[in-house]
Amino acid sequence: MKTAIVTGAASGIGMGYATALVEQGYFVLVTDINEIGAKQVAERLTLRGPGKAEAALLDVTDPNAVAAAVHGVKDRFGRLDLMFNNAGLFIGGPVEELTVAHWRKAIDVMIAGVAYGVDAAYKIMVDQGFGGIVNTASMAGFTPFSYLGPYNTAKFAVVGMTLSLRGEASAHGIHVTAVCPIAVHTDIVAGANAGLDGNAPEFGYLAALYRRFGYLGHYLPDFILQDPVVHGRKVLRAVQRNRAIVIQPGYGRVLWWLGRIAPTLAPVVGHGAARLADSIRASITERWEQLPESVRNA
Ligand SMILES: NC(=O)c1ccc[n+]([C@@H]2O[C@H](COP(=O)([O-])OP(=O)(O)OC[C@H]3O[C@@H](n4cnc5c(N)ncnc54)[C@H](O)[C@@H]3O)[C@@H](O)[C@H]2O)c1
């Protein structure tokens, strides 16, 4: 039986990858820091089959735990076909209002966490002579955005890590892919800066708005805001065709090419966005402070 491991698979894009894999008959280890969510996903997928899924609590910031999960699958099934390093968080705000904790969290989860998964899976794949590593980056992995410093930094690193490995990995028969989602309908924005002290009221307000109105995203078509399972199926097909970079939904490719043709454009747009944000900041801060404590900390 072919096997795969997905990190951050209790919800959103990771859940979409796990679904697509089980649909193709894989055994999938559904891992997440949210153990209950991971179990629910694994149970649901196993019921649907034809593959099967199991859940495991896994914090990607713990390299020993990541290695144990990866070796566990290899020891049990004799092979590891695909490793999806996907866990991530939305972290940002004006840099002068962030703390070292914001940077630390982005680096730990989205750079180190991906590197630990690569480290553990790649060595096994080199030994067995096949396999694929899929790292979830973002459009923020090739386009700089104002107020997304820690997130942008981490995602640029993931693109660099993936493309740097891709060449040498191909010599061992291993495929390596960077996925750059643009807009997939998940709860990532609802958890913006969760658990991190700091100011950035815009991000708190954005998260609260998303928790309140995010469900409306279901009414948008997939070519604008993609369903995570649709996304998972498209990504898996692209991975099986050994694509280096997968950008979804497709309109993101326009931004990719624009960034290459006119690399100075994004900082200019970012300057305008920052000026605009500054001009509405006072009213957003006021609204944020008026929200009940229960909504702010939901
Ligand atoms: N949704 C989008 O439009 C979008 C766009 C670009 C990139 N991404 C990337 O896709 C990936 C998945 O995000 P999503 O949108 O599905 O969000 P999500 O919040 O639905 O899923 C992220 C998952 O990661 C888990 N996680 C967080 N920290 C973890 C840790 N330390 N160890 C293990 N698991 C952890 C969370 O519990 C959650 O289940 C992220 O890397 C994100 O940056 C998403």
The ligand as an ORCA input file, in Angstrom:
! r2SCAN-3c Opt
* xyz 0 1
  N      -5.742     29.035      2.900
  C      -5.020     29.696      2.020
  O      -5.552     30.409      1.166
  C      -3.526     29.576      2.030
  C      -2.814     30.391      1.146
  C      -1.438     30.264      1.108
  C      -0.795     29.339      1.907
  N      -1.503     28.574      2.778
  C      -0.748     27.615      3.602
  O      -1.423     26.380      3.652
  C      -1.051     25.676      4.843
  C      -2.302     25.156      5.519
  O      -3.082     26.269      5.951
  P      -4.673     26.290      5.906
  O      -5.082     27.442      5.085
  O      -5.176     24.951      5.597
  O      -4.983     26.703      7.414
  P      -5.646     25.883      8.609
  O      -5.555     26.791      9.782
  O      -6.969     25.351      8.216
  O      -4.659     24.633      8.789
  C      -3.392     24.738      9.380
  C      -3.207     23.531     10.288
  O      -1.875     23.558     10.808
  C      -1.942     23.136     12.155
  N      -0.773     23.568     12.902
  C      -0.457     24.816     13.322
  N       0.690     24.800     14.014
  C       1.112     23.517     14.025
  C       2.239     22.846     14.577
  N       3.163     23.502     15.303
  N       2.368     21.515     14.369
  C       1.431     20.838     13.669
  N       0.331     21.391     13.160
  C       0.180     22.724     13.321
  C      -3.236     23.746     12.683
  O      -3.697     23.088     13.865
  C      -4.160     23.571     11.496
  O      -4.896     22.348     11.570
  C      -0.261     26.675      5.681
  O       1.112     26.404      5.558
  C      -0.599     28.012      5.052
  O       0.397     28.966      5.241
  C      -2.866     28.681      2.858
*
